[in-house]
Amino acid sequence: MKKDKLKVLIIRFSSIGDVVLTTPVIRCIKQQVSEVELHYLTKKPFESVLAGNPYIDKIHFLKDSLSDTIADLKLEDFDHIIDLHHNLRTLIIKRSVGRPSSSFNKLNWQKWLLTNVGISRLPKKHIVDRYLETAEFLGVKNDGAGLDYFLIGNYDLALLLPPSHQSYIALVIGAKHATKRLPVARLIELCRLIKHPIVLLGGPDDVERGEIIKAAGGQVFNGCGKFKLDQSA
């Protein structure tokens, strides 16, 4: 029986920034392809990044058992899989689900050359445009509208921050990998240069670093570990 809609699954497991960078792919497919049902597979901790997105019809979460995840996806009968994570697990998923797929080229060899040898062979193309290459088979083009983040709730700033920081500059100090974080000494230097109330943002693992920065002086409020991702946004 012929389907009424094209059914497409997008895969990106993590992390926050990378999932946000995939949002133009979601929007462009939904707006530029008629009669398409769009699903997204990610990890549960990143649900809030996508939960408010009106262009996604259904969100799936990676389970502890990959076989259980695959079983759920097989029930959906997708027409195509767009793999924006491209690792061993997504390879197993694609082969097991057995549907046509297109995959993001992570350019791991070129990145290794740059970080270990200092030779750049990376294309001069934004990662969003590289992500969108996986949807070219649908005739999708970059609409130039940037990234999407849709808030789930309405938050009262007066309840989240003290009176001294109702007008503020947000400084995100957290990152999964140490090489993506500014050293504490440089963050302290930066905070001292900013003549304005500062709110530090990060997860529970960043609380201690935030306290060190706060104690060094300046108008710093340590918000690390205090807010949900949606509240931070």
Phi, psi and omega in degrees: 000134182288135180283150176283331183229149170287133184246116187238137175250129173256136179242124166207113186284319188197177344258201188305305184297320181292321177296317178299322180293344177273351186297329175297329177296316179301308184296313184295321177296313184294324183274334187256347180248122181283144177054062177235136175254122190247123177246158182222132177250122180213186175268149184306320181300343182255017180302317185294338178293331187245344189302326181269003185285116185286350182271353180258129180275329180203137177254131174250150181241139178295124181268166178301324177264116180296327179295325177292321177299314181297319179300318178297317183291326178298327181294338184281338179056059181291152174273330183204149176241129175253111186262104180259006176254313171056070172223191184298318181296318179291329175297316178297318179299311183298316181293324182286320179289327172072035178244157177303146183214160171227141189234145176287131177275111183282350177053045183298321180295317180294323178292324178296318179300317183292315185281334184254333183242340182083015179257124182263119173239015180284141180291148177275066182221132181298147182298330177298317178294326176291320175300317184293340176301331181289345181252010181298331180297341178268358183079020184279139178236155176293122182274357177071013184270005174079201183267159179242140167212115183255120180292140180277317184240174174255125186242140180266112182301327181296336180269341183269328185233154178291162180305328182291346185234032176287334170244123192206167168247126180272136179231112181274117183254353184268150173196151183296319183252141183300328181289350178260002182251142171289141176299152181304319181300321180287326177294320177298315178301317180295315181298324179291334179280335182275113182269061184198152176304137184239136174247118177277133180240140179175180181268186179303329180289347184259359184301313183297317177297321179297321179293323177296317180294317179298318183292341183282355177109170183095171182271071188250128171251124181274101180265005182297129179078359184266337188239149168289161181303318181296324178290322178297321180294000000 
